[in-house]
Amino acid sequence: MGAMELSSDLLMPRRKTRRIHVGDVAIGGGAPISVQSMTTTKTADVEGTLAQIYALAAAGADIVRCTCNEEAAAEGLARIVPRSPVPIVADIHFHYEMALAALEAGVHGLRLNPGNLRKESEIKLVASEAKDRGVPIRVGVNAGSLHPDLYKKHGGATPEALVESAKMELAYFEDVGFTDVKISVKASSVALMIAAYRLASETFDHPLHLGVTEAGPPPAGLLKGTAGIGTLLAEGIGDTIRYSLTADPVEEARAGRQLLEALGLRERKGLDLIACPSCGRAQVDVIAVAKEAQAALEDRNLPIQVAVMGCVVNGPGEARSADLGIAAGKHKGHLFIQGKIVRVVPESEMVDALVAEAERLVAEGVDARLAAADASAEAEAEADRAALLDEKGVDPNASEVRVDRIRRRVGAAERTGRPADAAHDA
Ligand code: SF4
């Protein structure tokens, strides 16, 4: 028996929950506990948001949430989702139209706050459409934005009030036959959050998303998050977690991962290999190359992040947070260090070149390897990028088709107060 099984076996057995899927990440029903984080960029800033998503994925996030608070954010999601290495959840407050627009953008999950999106008809409309598209929803109750009626009824944001808020939302969902749900009952008070989740765990069999909200900056924020999330996980409660820190979200993802490793709930990560999801721009079989690179690198014990990217058009920029990476294109491999192209090799040699560069990078350091870059590499990559853009056009993922639908749909909602009927065909 390995150390991992041994330590997690000493915790209380995990509560049985239903299983849902956010993209390809299973949540609940005994699936590995997943780590989530949230971007701090404007979602309309596609390149900046994608770079942060890659950094979060490299730090251990399995799922990333982005705010969807305006039409430009929904349009950003339409361009981000096909290029994200991890599933994307849209965070919705107040505006049901933004939930519909996010679905149109192709997100893998929604988070609704029942405290500020309260109209039954709107909630049901969003749930119906999520059901049609097979997209799960998190009922994200928050003590700080509890429904005012429940606040009054319970005399404050009590555990019972938080759980009742989730129950009400579930009842609306069930009316339209939607059950693809996970639940959170977060609070900034650790004691309240622990009590609320214990009650939620007795009340529901849906997967639970754990978090201490507005925990503040580290180290106090880390301690609060660990006290709340760690206590519940040790009791067998919780299926996915997020630290909410006033800090670079990379710290949230790292802390989430480290907590799960410390409890023996996830295996320790050795080499950090990330790969793009391979979209319409891909020039190689990314999964095959990533597997080959993983196999070649994993026994070498190199403490670096390595990215395998499907195209040189966006790959080096998307994965600029990685120490080293390779991006395909025009039958070549473009090696990059922290987003800067240092060498171009034939495609058949890309994995060998990646391994050789990884070893040198660890031995010599980033500055030395950047100084040793081929003088012509950046120009050659630029020419390959231009050729690929010519070949595949500017919209190989059909993101602009989705953006058009979002515009029609949000425009119709603004004109009539109702979303456009049957505006989706996915
Ligand atoms: S193929 Fe290129 S644009 Fe598509 S996800 Fe991979 S690196 Fe990004």
Residues whose N, C-alpha, C, O or C-beta is under 5 A from the ligand:
A	BS01	SF4	P82 R83 C276 P277 S278 C279 R281 A282 M309 G310 C311 N314 G315
